[in-house]
């Protein structure tokens, strides 16, 4: 859908009540309302910890809103915009009205100034940095809403990613939130940075936490806080991302940079401002060795909303704002395989609840030495004895090059990331401490626990780090649905293989869409294909090479006939049996029966084995002939395609040559002087002279219109008198119009541009003649309708209509008279139109035959004549002065 068509479709959608009415309905209680939805509290401030606190979201609702906001910000029309434009898109999205019944609304009404209050900026900023860029990228469609008197009462806005999601993605799209979910998102935004208002007759809505933050960077702070809240679990601790970060910025700033899509240094400034505002607190987790542990970031409103104790929250908010360079869960420069990867994946939204919100600090058994170069020799002792210092030196008995190789890696707890290369260094005690349980025993216990929990056992090797991979399916909803039947095979692939399979699945979905399959049906169709392929193979357990099976067998289409929409005898677009395959089977069976009959007639004395051998030979000959014919037809199709491509290229070259020639001719024409006044670079005729020529043509046409009824058509003198009178009247009207225009402008205003002033006066004359031409035409039709010819036509039509068979029983009745009168008027109008056309044609022919139009004299030839004219007294005085 183009931008214009989308706008037209949007503006035709009837508007419903404002979002506030929907919010009131939700507060009153809707049938089937989810238990995790909570309305804005009637009293108190956001973050007070009450059950109706808008910041107290359940895990499912938080993840649903987080996916919706991230999908909106990742849309191509929104992704490249500034923070204030992206925040405006989120606010308008939250205030959008969800569809009701069969109507599709998705719109919201708001003032520009009110939208600026939501983002902490002024109206000019909204117009310049929000509305204009979003309209240009087709991310937002707007329409001024006016009352009955024409005064603007608001701005109707439609967020196009939401419109496209509901039109194409269906209810499964992340942006397709329900009315209750949109209201919950709006409540959350109100609590974070809503401007606050006191409506008449309703409960007042208090301002949000950042309502007072305005000016430069206000929109960035608001957007950052919203994304942090949606990525924070019930404990209040922000889920930090893994990987290497710069010590100067810290892991919290790197996490916020990923959320906002900015640099870590910019995110550090945003985090500092949020900390100063009292909504974010930063601290380092204490360790048993009294050294600096992992840095943590707490979103204080979330912690208070979920009932964290005031003492713990104040202790965190009063701590020093420092950052660590690497979390304990980071494996060198990579995140653990089982942990959440990039922000925005399902790994961030872990289990909700204050009990699961503990951050993993560096284990007490890990040795806190400085990082060394990774040059250690792997040492795997045959068994662990007592964990004394020097255990694990191997058979050589020498001092190892590195005491704890890979000591910056995470303990293999919840993830599959391997620990250091030496089991003693991994799980052993420090010197002088008592030995703890053997790491081998710990791994055995973890393996047993995982098996009891029903999960697949993981390979926990002695110390070699395993290859990192994405265990979960891709974040794209279509790919998740399509690859759902082979999720176990997906886990067995490496990272590169997963990328290749995802690309192949995307290509297959695009191909299905090109074959006429609906976009929302294509993922399920591909999932059904994979399910069928698995049933043919015998299950996932029998597949030894998952990557080769997925690329070469599972995802590929297997047509049973020449139809591109066929897949194993099934039509992809309809889901039914392929009719072409039935035709192929029928043709093959008929050919076999015909061949059997021919063999029976030609060789009746053959035995069964010989007859079967001859039948197979002839069938093979038929198959070879078909293959040869297919190859010939394909070659002919390729040749025809190449010929069409050559013709198309030749046509494009010819069109380009014509365009260049036309551009050159237009450039030459534009360089010509005006034929009437001699103005340079006028394209052969300047604007004022063009208006004058059209005015002269319409003046002559107006005179002929008047002559059709006011003059005798055979008397040329009478015709000339009428046209002269009409011309004089029009010239008087033109002078009157030009005089009014000259009186309306300021003195000396037209002196700066004489050519423009002449064009304006000529255009005013043209408009005057055009208006008069319409009046003269109407007058001529009225006069010609009163002629004897028109009246006779009207009488005939009247009698004809009155004599219709359905009026014969009462020809003088009211219905018969009305119908006859209407028919007479129509006939009179048609007769007047015919008389006008005929008489105008006669007058034009007489004019063309009597007078031959003189050719236009160039202005250079008229200059001597104009120079020889004497000037009158006024003009001479002006020139002398």
C-alpha positions in Angstrom: 0.0 0.0 0.0 1.4 3.4 -1.0 1.6 6.3 1.4 -1.3 8.1 -0.3 -3.5 5.0 -0.3 -2.7 4.2 3.3 -3.6 7.8 4.3 -6.9 7.6 2.5 -7.6 4.3 4.1 -6.7 5.7 7.5 -8.8 8.8 7.2 -11.9 6.7 6.2 -11.8 4.8 9.4 -14.4 6.2 11.8 -12.9 7.5 15.1 -14.2 6.1 18.4 -14.1 7.5 21.9 -10.9 8.7 23.4 -8.4 6.4 25.1 -9.4 7.7 28.4 -12.9 6.2 28.0 -11.2 2.8 27.3 -9.1 3.2 30.4 -12.2 4.0 32.5 -13.8 0.8 31.1 -10.8 -1.2 32.2 -10.8 0.4 35.6 -14.5 -0.6 35.9 -13.6 -4.2 35.1 -13.9 -6.0 31.8 -15.1 -9.6 31.4 -12.2 -11.9 30.8 -9.7 -9.4 32.0 -6.3 -10.9 32.8 -5.2 -11.1 36.4 -1.9 -9.4 35.6 -3.5 -6.2 34.4 -3.7 -3.5 37.0 -5.1 -0.1 36.7 -3.6 3.2 37.8 -4.2 3.7 41.6 -6.8 6.1 42.6 -4.5 7.6 45.2 -0.8 7.6 46.0 2.2 7.8 43.8 3.6 5.2 41.4 6.0 2.8 43.0 4.3 2.7 46.4 4.1 -1.1 46.3 0.3 -1.4 46.3 -1.5 -4.2 44.4 -2.8 -1.6 41.9 0.6 -0.1 41.2 1.1 0.2 37.4 4.7 -0.7 37.9 3.8 -4.0 39.4 3.6 -6.1 36.2 3.5 -9.8 36.0 6.2 -11.6 34.1 4.0 -12.6 31.1 2.6 -9.0 30.7 6.1 -7.5 31.1 7.5 -9.7 28.4 4.5 -9.0 26.1 4.9 -5.3 26.5 8.7 -5.5 26.1 8.4 -7.4 22.8 5.8 -4.9 21.5 7.9 -1.9 22.3 11.1 -3.5 20.9 9.2 -4.5 17.7 8.0 -1.0 17.3 11.4 0.6 17.8 12.9 -2.0 15.4 10.5 -1.2 12.6 12.4 0.3 9.6 10.2 3.5 9.7 11.1 4.1 13.4 14.5 2.6 13.8 16.6 5.4 12.3 14.8 8.3 14.0 15.9 10.4 16.9 15.1 9.5 20.5 12.3 12.1 20.7 10.7 10.7 17.6 11.0 7.1 18.8 9.5 8.0 22.2 6.6 9.8 20.4 5.9 6.7 18.4 5.8 4.7 21.7 3.5 7.2 23.4 1.1 7.3 20.3 1.2 3.6 20.1 0.2 3.2 23.8 -2.6 5.7 23.4 -3.9 4.0 20.2 -7.4 2.6 20.4 -7.6 -1.1 19.8 -10.2 -2.5 17.3 -13.7 -3.3 18.5 -15.7 -5.9 16.6 -15.3 -5.7 12.9 -14.0 -2.1 12.9 -10.3 -1.4 12.8 -9.4 1.8 14.6 -5.8 1.9 15.7 -5.8 5.7 15.9 -5.4 8.3 18.7 -6.3 12.0 19.0 -3.9 14.4 20.8 -2.8 18.0 20.7 0.8 18.8 19.6 1.4 20.6 22.8 0.1 17.7 24.8 2.4 15.3 23.0 5.3 17.6 23.8 4.4 17.5 27.5 4.6 13.7 27.4 8.2 13.9 26.1 9.3 17.0 28.0 9.8 19.2 24.8 8.0 22.1 23.2 5.7 22.3 20.2 8.4 23.4 17.8 10.5 20.4 18.7 7.4 18.1 18.1 6.7 19.6 14.7 10.4 19.7 13.6 11.8 16.5 15.1 8.8 14.2 15.5 6.0 14.8 13.0 8.0 15.8 9.9 10.6 12.9 10.1 7.9 10.3 11.0 5.7 11.4 8.1 8.7 11.4 5.7 9.6 7.8 6.7 5.9 6.7 6.5 6.0 5.8 10.2 3.1 8.1 11.1 0.0 9.4 9.3 -1.8 12.5 10.7 -4.9 14.4 10.0 -6.1 17.7 11.6 -9.4 17.1 13.5 -11.9 20.0 13.2 -15.2 20.8 14.7 -18.4 21.9 13.0 -17.1 25.5 12.7 -13.8 24.4 11.1 -11.6 25.1 14.1 -8.9 22.6 14.8 -9.7 20.4 17.9 -6.8 18.0 17.8 -4.6 15.8 15.7 -5.6 12.3 14.6 -2.5 10.1 14.5 -2.0 6.6 13.2 1.2 4.7 13.9 1.8 2.8 10.6 3.8 -0.1 12.1 0.7 -0.9 14.2 -1.6 -0.5 11.1 0.7 -2.9 9.1 0.9 -5.4 11.9 -2.9 -5.6 12.3 -3.4 -5.8 8.5 -0.6 -8.3 7.6 0.7 -9.9 10.8 -2.6 -10.8 12.4 -3.2 -11.3 16.1 0.1 -13.1 16.5 2.2 -10.1 15.7 4.1 -8.6 18.7 2.6 -5.1 18.0 -1.0 -6.4 17.9 -1.8 -5.7 21.5 -5.3 -6.0 22.8 -7.2 -3.1 24.3 -6.4 -4.3 27.9 -2.7 -4.6 27.0 -2.5 -1.2 25.4 -4.2 0.3 28.5 -1.6 -1.4 30.7 1.2 0.0 28.7 -0.4 3.5 28.9 -0.7 3.1 32.7 3.0 2.2 32.9 4.0 5.2 30.8 1.8 7.5 32.8 3.5 6.2 36.0 7.0 6.7 34.5 6.8 10.1 32.8 3.1 11.1 32.3 2.5 14.8 32.5 -0.4 14.4 35.0 -3.8 16.0 34.7 -7.0 16.6 36.7 -10.0 15.9 34.5 -13.4 17.2 35.4 -15.5 14.7 37.3 -12.8 12.0 37.4 -10.0 11.0 39.6 -6.8 13.1 39.1 -3.8 11.4 37.5 -0.6 12.2 39.3 2.5 13.2 37.2 5.0 10.5 36.5 8.5 10.0 38.0 10.2 12.0 35.3 7.5 14.5 34.6 9.6 17.3 35.8 12.5 16.4 33.5 12.3 18.7 30.5 14.6 20.2 27.9 17.6 18.6 26.2 17.9 14.8 26.7 14.5 14.5 28.4 13.1 12.2 25.7 16.2 10.0 25.9 15.9 9.7 29.7 12.3 8.8 29.4 12.9 6.2 26.7 15.8 4.7 28.6 13.8 4.4 31.8 10.9 2.7 30.0 13.2 0.2 28.3 15.0 -0.5 31.6 11.7 -1.1 33.4 10.6 -3.5 30.7 13.9 -5.5 31.0 13.9 -5.5 34.8 12.6 -8.5 36.8 10.5 -8.3 40.0 13.6 -7.9 42.2 14.4 -4.5 40.7 17.8 -5.5 39.4 18.3 -4.8 35.7 19.3 -7.8 33.6 22.8 -6.9 32.5 24.2 -8.1 29.1 27.4 -10.2 28.8 30.5 -9.7 26.8 33.5 -7.4 27.2 32.9 -3.8 28.1 35.1 -0.8 28.6 36.0 -0.1 32.2 35.2 3.6 31.9 31.6 3.1 30.9 30.8 -0.1 32.8 28.4 -2.9 32.2 25.3 -1.0 33.1 26.0 1.7 30.6 26.8 -1.0 27.9 23.4 -2.7 28.7 21.5 0.6 28.4 23.5 1.4 25.2 22.2 -1.8 23.6 18.6 -1.0 24.7 18.8 2.6 23.3 20.9 1.8 20.3 23.5 4.5 21.2 27.2 4.5 22.3 28.2 3.4 25.8 29.5 6.8 26.6 26.1 8.4 25.8 24.3 5.7 27.8 26.6 6.4 30.7 25.4 10.0 30.7 21.8 8.9 30.6 22.4 6.5 33.5 24.0 9.2 35.5 21.0 11.5 35.0 18.6 8.8 36.0 20.7 8.1 39.1 20.6 11.8 39.9 16.8 11.8 39.4 16.5 9.0 42.0 15.0 6.3 39.8 18.1 4.2 39.3 20.8 3.1 41.8 24.2 1.5 41.1 26.4 -0.5 43.4 28.9 -3.3 43.4 28.0 -6.6 44.9 30.1 -7.5 48.0 32.3 -10.6 47.9 33.7 -12.7 50.6 37.2 -11.6 49.8 36.3 -7.9 50.3 37.3 -7.2 46.8 35.1 -5.3 44.3 32.6 -7.7 42.8 30.1 -7.5 40.1 28.4 -4.1 39.4 24.6 -4.0 39.5 21.9 -1.6 38.5 18.6 -1.4 40.4 15.5 0.3 39.0 14.2 1.6 42.3 10.5 2.1 41.3 10.3 -1.6 40.3 11.9 -2.7 43.5 9.4 -0.6 45.6 6.5 -1.7 43.5 7.2 -5.4 44.2 7.5 -4.9 47.9 11.2 -4.8 48.5 12.0 -3.6 52.0 12.7 0.1 52.3 16.0 -0.5 54.1 17.4 -2.6 51.2 16.3 -0.1 48.6 17.8 2.8 50.5 21.0 0.9 51.0 21.3 0.3 47.3 20.3 3.9 46.3 22.9 5.3 48.8 25.8 3.1 47.5 28.6 4.4 45.3 27.9 4.4 41.6 30.7 2.3 40.3 30.9 -0.3 37.5 32.9 -3.4 36.9 34.5 -4.4 33.7 33.2 -7.9 33.4 30.3 -9.8 35.2 31.0 -13.2 36.7 28.9 -14.8 34.1 31.0 -13.6 31.2 33.2 -16.2 29.4 36.1 -14.1 28.3 34.6 -11.9 25.5 31.5 -14.1 25.1 28.4 -14.6 27.2 27.7 -18.1 28.6 26.0 -20.4 26.2 23.0 -20.9 28.3 22.6 -17.4 29.5 20.7 -14.6 27.8 22.5 -13.3 24.8 21.8 -10.0 23.2 19.2 -7.8 24.9 15.8 -8.3 23.6 15.9 -12.1 23.4 14.0 -14.3 25.6 16.9 -14.7 27.9 16.4 -11.3 29.5 12.9 -12.1 30.6 13.8 -14.7 33.2 11.6 -16.0 35.9 9.9 -13.3 37.8 9.8 -13.0 41.5 12.0 -11.5 44.2 13.4 -14.9 45.2 14.9 -15.5 41.7 16.3 -12.1 41.4 19.6 -12.7 43.0 22.6 -11.7 40.9 25.3 -14.4 40.6 28.3 -13.0 42.3 31.8 -14.4 41.8 31.8 -17.8 43.6 33.7 -17.9 46.8 35.9 -20.7 45.6 37.1 -18.7 42.5 40.7 -17.4 42.8 40.8 -13.6 42.4 44.1 -13.1 40.5 44.8 -10.7 37.8 44.1 -11.8 34.2 47.1 -13.5 32.5 47.7 -14.4 28.9 45.9 -17.5 27.8 49.1 -19.7 27.4 48.4 -22.3 30.0 49.1 -25.9 29.4 46.0 -28.0 29.9 46.4 -30.1 33.0 43.9 -32.9 33.8 45.0 -35.0 36.8 43.8 -38.6 37.0 42.0 -37.9 40.3 41.6 -35.2 42.9 43.2 -36.1 46.2 43.0 -33.5 48.9 43.3 -30.3 46.9 46.7 -29.3 48.3 48.7 -26.6 46.6 50.6 -28.0 43.7 48.0 -30.7 43.0 47.4 -30.7 39.2 51.0 -30.2 38.1 50.7 -33.3 36.1 53.3 -36.0 35.7 56.2 -33.6 35.2 56.1 -32.2 38.7 57.0 -28.7 37.5 55.3 -25.4 38.4 52.5 -24.7 35.9 52.8 -21.6 33.7 49.5 -20.3 35.0 47.9 -21.0 38.4 44.3 -20.6 37.3 43.9 -20.6 33.5 40.6 -19.1 32.4 39.8 -17.9 35.9 37.6 -15.1 34.5 35.0 -17.7 33.3 31.8 -18.5 35.0 31.3 -21.6 37.1 29.2 -24.1 35.3 26.1 -23.5 37.2 23.0 -22.8 35.1 24.9 -22.5 31.9 27.0 -24.9 29.8 30.0 -22.7 29.7 33.1 -24.6 30.8 35.3 -23.4 33.6 39.1 -23.1 33.8 41.3 -25.8 32.3 42.4 -27.1 35.7 39.7 -28.6 37.9 41.7 -27.8 40.9 41.9 -24.2 40.1 38.2 -24.2 39.2 36.7 -25.8 42.3 39.7 -26.2 44.7 40.4 -24.1 47.8 42.9 -21.4 48.4 46.1 -22.3 50.1 45.5 -23.0 53.8 41.8 -23.6 53.4 40.0 -26.9 53.8 39.2 -28.7 50.6 35.6 -28.6 49.5 33.6 -31.1 47.5 35.4 -32.3 44.3 34.4 -30.5 41.2 33.9 -33.9 39.5 31.4 -34.8 42.2 29.7 -31.5 41.7 29.4 -32.1 37.9 28.0 -35.5 38.5 25.3 -34.1 40.9 24.4 -31.4 38.3 24.1 -34.0 35.6 21.9 -36.1 37.8 19.7 -33.1 38.7 19.3 -32.2 35.0 18.3 -35.7 34.2 15.7 -35.8 37.0 14.3 -32.5 35.8 13.6 -34.0 32.4 16.1 -31.9 30.5 18.6 -33.2 28.0 22.0 -34.0 29.6 24.8 -31.6 28.7 28.3 -32.5 28.1 30.3 -31.2 31.0 33.9 -31.8 30.0 37.0 -31.5 32.1 37.9 -28.0 31.1 37.6 -27.3 27.4 35.3 -24.4 26.6 32.4 -25.5 24.4 31.3 -23.7 21.2 28.8 -21.0 21.9 25.4 -21.3 20.1 21.9 -20.0 20.3 19.9 -22.7 22.1 16.6 -20.9 21.6 14.9 -20.5 18.2 15.2 -17.2 16.3 13.4 -14.2 17.7 11.4 -13.7 14.5 7.9 -15.1 15.1 7.5 -16.6 11.7 10.8 -18.5 12.0 9.9 -19.7 15.5 6.6 -21.1 14.2 8.2 -22.6 11.0 11.2 -24.3 12.9 9.2 -25.4 15.9 9.0 -29.1 14.8 12.8 -29.3 14.6 13.7 -27.4 17.7 15.8 -30.3 19.0 17.8 -30.4 15.8 18.2 -26.7 16.1 20.0 -27.1 19.4 22.5 -29.5 17.9 23.6 -27.0 15.2 26.5 -24.7 15.6 26.1 -20.9 15.4 27.1 -20.7 11.8 24.8 -23.6 10.9 21.9 -22.0 12.7 22.4 -18.8 10.6 22.4 -20.8 7.4 19.3 -22.7 8.4 17.5 -19.5 9.4 18.5 -17.9 6.0 17.2 -20.9 4.2 13.9 -20.8 6.1 13.5 -17.1 5.3 14.1 -17.8 1.6 11.5 -20.6 1.6 9.0 -18.4 3.4 9.6 -15.7 0.7 9.2 -18.3 -2.0 5.9 -19.5 -0.5 4.7 -15.9 -0.4 5.5 -15.5 -4.1 3.5 -18.6 -4.9 0.3 -17.0 -3.6 0.4 -18.3 0.0 -0.8 -15.8 2.7 2.0 -14.3 4.8 0.4 -15.5 8.1 -0.1 -19.0 6.7 3.4 -19.6 5.3 5.2 -20.4 8.6 2.6 -23.0 9.6 2.8 -24.5 6.1 6.6 -24.8 6.4 6.2 -26.3 9.9 3.8 -29.0 8.4 6.4 -29.8 5.7 9.1 -30.3 8.3 6.7 -32.5 10.4 6.0 -34.7 7.4 9.7 -35.0 6.5 10.4 -36.1 10.1 7.7 -38.7 9.9 9.2 -40.1 6.7 12.7 -40.2 8.3 11.4 -41.9 11.5 12.0 -39.1 14.0 14.7 -36.7 15.1 16.7 -39.4 16.8 17.5 -41.1 13.5 19.0 -37.9 11.9 22.8 -38.1 12.2 23.6 -34.9 10.4 21.0 -32.2 11.3 22.4 -29.5 9.1 22.6 -31.5 6.0 19.1 -33.0 6.6 17.5 -29.5 7.2 19.2 -27.9 4.1 18.9 -30.8 1.7 15.7 -32.5 2.7 13.6 -30.9 5.4 13.2 -27.3 4.0 13.3 -28.0 0.3 10.1 -28.2 -1.8 9.5 -31.5 -3.7 7.2 -31.0 -6.6 5.5 -34.1 -8.0 4.6 -32.4 -11.3 5.6 -29.3 -13.4 3.4 -27.0 -11.3 5.5 -24.7 -9.1 2.8 -24.7 -6.4 3.0 -28.5 -6.0 4.7 -30.0 -3.0 4.5 -33.8 -2.6 1.1 -33.8 -4.5 -0.4 -30.9 -2.4 -1.2 -27.5 -3.6 0.6 -24.9 -1.5 -1.9 -22.1 -2.1 -5.1 -24.1 -1.4 -3.9 -26.9 0.8 -5.8 -29.5 -1.3 -4.6 -32.2 -3.7 -2.7 -31.0 -6.8 -4.9 -31.5 -9.8 -2.0 -31.5 -12.1 -0.5 -34.5 -10.3 -3.8 -36.3 -10.8 -3.6 -35.5 -14.5 -0.1 -36.8 -14.7 -1.0 -40.1 -12.9 -4.1 -40.4 -15.2 -1.9 -39.9 -18.3 0.7 -42.4 -17.2 -1.9 -45.0 -16.4 -3.6 -44.4 -19.8 -0.3 -44.7 -21.6 0.5 -47.9 -19.8 -2.9 -49.4 -20.7 -2.5 -48.3 -24.3 1.0 -49.8 -24.5 -0.2 -53.1 -23.0 -2.9 -53.2 -25.7 -0.4 -52.5 -28.4 1.9 -55.3 -27.2 -1.1 -57.7 -27.0 -2.0 -56.9 -30.6 1.5 -56.9 -32.0 3.0 -59.8 -30.0 0.1 -62.1 -28.9 2.2 -65.2 -28.3 4.6 -63.7 -25.7 4.7 -65.2 -22.2 4.1 -63.1 -19.1 7.8 -62.4 -18.4 8.6 -61.4 -22.0 5.5 -59.2 -22.2 6.5 -57.5 -18.9 10.1 -56.9 -20.2 8.8 -55.5 -23.5 6.4 -53.3 -21.6 9.1 -51.8 -19.4 11.3 -51.1 -22.5 8.6 -49.2 -24.3 7.7 -47.3 -21.1 11.4 -46.3 -20.7 11.4 -45.2 -24.4 8.3 -43.0 -23.7 9.9 -41.6 -20.6 13.1 -40.8 -22.5 11.1 -39.1 -25.2 9.3 -37.0 -22.6 12.5 -36.0 -21.0 13.9 -34.9 -24.4 10.8 -32.9 -25.1 11.0 -31.3 -21.7 14.6 -30.3 -22.3 13.7 -28.9 -25.8 10.8 -26.9 -24.3 13.1 -25.5 -21.5 15.7 -24.5 -24.0 13.0 -22.7 -26.1 11.7 -21.0 -23.0 15.2 -19.8 -22.1 15.7 -18.5 -25.6 12.4 -16.7 -25.5 13.2 -15.2 -22.1 16.6 -14.0 -23.4 14.8 -12.5 -26.5 12.3 -10.7 -24.3 15.1 -9.4 -22.1 17.0 -8.1 -25.2 13.8 -6.4 -26.5 13.2 -4.9 -23.1 16.8 -3.6 -22.9 16.5 -2.2 -26.4 13.2 -0.5 -25.4 14.8 1.0 -22.3 17.7 2.3 -24.4 15.4 3.8 -26.9 13.3 5.4 -24.2 16.4 6.8 -22.6 17.5 8.2 -26.0 14.1 9.8 -26.5 14.2 11.2 -23.0 17.6 12.8 -23.6 16.5 14.2 -27.0 13.3 15.6 -25.4 15.4 17.2 -22.6 17.7 18.8 -25.2 14.8 20.0 -27.2 13.2 21.5 -24.1 16.4 23.2 -23.2 16.6 24.7 -26.6 13.0 25.8 -26.5 13.4 27.4 -23.1 16.3 29.5 -24.4 14.0 31.1 -27.1 12.7 34.6 -26.6 9.0 35.5 -26.4 7.4 35.8 -29.9 5.1 38.7 -28.7 7.1 40.8 -26.4 10.7 39.7 -26.9 11.4 38.6 -23.3 14.6 36.5 -23.2 14.6 32.9 -21.9 10.8 32.7 -22.2 10.5 29.4 -24.0 9.0 31.1 -27.1 6.2 32.6 -25.2 6.3 34.4 -21.8 3.7 33.9 -19.1 2.0 37.2 -19.6 1.7 36.8 -23.4 0.4 33.3 -23.0 -2.4 34.6 -20.8 -3.1 37.4 -23.3 -3.4 34.9 -26.2 -5.8 32.7 -24.2 -7.8 35.8 -23.2 -8.1 36.8 -26.9 -9.3 33.3 -27.9 -11.9 33.2 -25.1 -13.0 36.8 -26.0 -13.7 35.7 -29.6 -15.5 32.5 -28.4 -17.7 34.7 -26.0 -18.7 36.9 -28.9 -19.7 33.9 -31.1 -21.8 32.6 -28.2 -23.7 35.8 -28.0 -24.1 35.9 -31.8 -25.8 32.5 -31.8 -29.0 34.0 -30.5 -28.6 37.8 -30.8 -27.5 38.0 -34.5 -28.7 36.9 -37.9 -26.4 34.1 -38.9 -26.4 35.2 -42.6 -25.7 38.8 -41.9 -22.0 39.4 -41.3 -22.4 43.0 -40.2 -24.9 42.0 -37.5 -22.5 39.3 -36.3 -19.6 41.8 -36.2 -21.8 44.3 -34.3 -22.6 41.7 -31.6 -19.0 40.5 -31.2 -17.8 44.1 -31.0 -20.3 44.9 -28.3 -19.3 41.8 -26.3 -15.6 42.7 -26.7 -16.2 46.2 -25.4 -18.1 44.9 -22.4 -15.4 42.4 -21.6 -12.6 45.0 -21.9 -14.5 47.2 -19.5 -14.8 44.4 -17.0 -11.1 43.6 -17.4 -10.1 47.2 -16.7 -12.3 47.3 -13.7 -10.8 44.0 -12.3 -7.2 45.3 -13.0 -8.0 48.6 -11.3 -9.2 46.9 -8.2 -6.1 44.7 -8.1 -3.8 47.7 -8.5 -5.7 49.5 -5.7 -5.3 46.5 -3.3 -1.5 46.4 -3.5 1.0 48.7 -1.8 2.5 51.5 -3.8 5.7 50.5 -5.4 5.2 46.8 -4.7 4.9 45.9 -8.4 7.9 48.0 -9.5 10.4 45.5 -8.3 9.2 42.8 -10.7 7.6 44.3 -13.9 7.4 41.0 -15.7 5.6 39.4 -12.7 3.2 42.4 -12.5 2.3 42.1 -16.1 1.7 38.3 -15.8 -0.6 38.9 -12.8 -2.6 41.6 -14.6 -2.9 39.3 -17.7 -4.0 36.4 -15.5 -6.7 38.6 -13.9 -8.0 39.5 -17.4 -8.1 35.8 -18.3 -10.1 34.9 -15.2 -12.6 37.7 -15.9 -13.1 36.4 -19.5 -13.5 32.8 -18.3 -16.2 33.8 -15.8 -18.0 35.8 -18.5 -17.7 32.9 -20.9 -19.6 30.6 -18.5 -22.4 33.2 -18.1 -22.7 33.8 -21.8 -23.0 30.1 -22.5 -25.7 29.7 -19.9 -27.6 32.7 -21.4 -27.2 31.3 -24.9 -28.7 28.0 -23.9 -31.6 29.7 -22.1 -32.3 31.9 -25.2 -32.0 29.0 -27.7 -34.3 26.9 -25.5 -37.0 29.5 -26.2 -36.7 29.2 -30.0 -39.4 27.6 -32.1 -37.3 24.6 -32.8 -36.8 23.9 -29.1 -40.4 24.4 -28.3 -41.5 22.1 -31.1 -39.2 19.4 -29.8 -40.5 19.9 -26.3 -44.2 19.6 -27.5 -43.4 16.4 -29.3 -41.6 14.9 -26.3 -44.6 16.0 -24.1 -47.1 14.2 -26.3 -45.0 11.1 -26.7 -44.5 10.7 -22.9 -48.2 11.4 -22.2 -49.1 8.7 -24.7 -47.2 5.9 -23.1 -49.2 2.8 -22.5 -49.0 3.0 -18.7 -50.6 6.5 -18.9 -53.3 5.6 -21.5 -56.0 5.0 -18.8 -55.4 8.5 -17.4 -53.3 10.7 -19.7 -54.2 13.9 -17.8 -53.4 12.6 -14.4 -50.8 14.1 -12.0 -48.2 11.3 -12.7 -48.7 11.6 -16.5 -48.4 15.4 -16.5 -45.3 15.3 -14.3 -43.6 12.7 -16.5 -44.5 14.5 -19.6 -43.3 17.9 -18.3 -40.0 16.3 -17.3 -39.6 14.8 -20.7 -40.4 18.1 -22.4 -37.8 19.9 -20.3 -35.1 17.3 -21.2 -36.0 17.5 -24.9 -35.8 21.4 -24.8 -32.4 21.3 -23.2 -31.1 18.7 -25.7 -32.5 20.9 -28.6 -30.8 24.0 -27.2 -27.5 22.2 -26.9 -27.8 21.0 -30.5 -28.7 24.4 -31.8 -25.8 26.0 -29.9 -23.3 23.5 -31.3 -24.6 23.8 -34.8 -24.7 27.6 -34.9 -21.2 27.8 -33.3 -19.9 25.5 -36.0 -21.5 27.6 -38.7 -20.1 30.9 -37.3 -16.6 29.5 -37.1 -16.7 28.3 -40.7 -18.0 31.7 -41.9 -15.2 33.4 -40.0 -12.5 31.1 -41.3 -13.8 31.4 -44.9 -14.2 35.2 -44.9 -11.0 36.3 -43.2 -7.6 34.6 -43.4 -5.7 34.7 -40.1 -2.7 36.9 -40.6 0.6 35.5 -39.4 2.2 36.8 -36.2 4.7 39.6 -36.9 7.9 39.2 -34.9 8.5 41.8 -32.3 11.7 42.9 -33.9 9.7 44.0 -37.0 7.2 45.9 -34.9 9.8 47.9 -33.0 10.2 50.7 -35.7 6.5 51.1 -35.9 6.2 51.4 -32.1 9.1 53.8 -31.9 7.5 56.1 -34.5 4.3 56.5 -32.5 4.1 60.0 -30.9 3.7 60.2 -27.2 0.7 62.0 -25.6 1.1 64.8 -23.2 1.1 62.8 -20.0 3.5 60.2 -21.2 5.9 62.8 -22.7 6.0 64.6 -19.4 6.8 61.4 -17.6 9.6 60.5 -20.0 11.1 64.0 -19.8 10.9 64.0 -16.0 
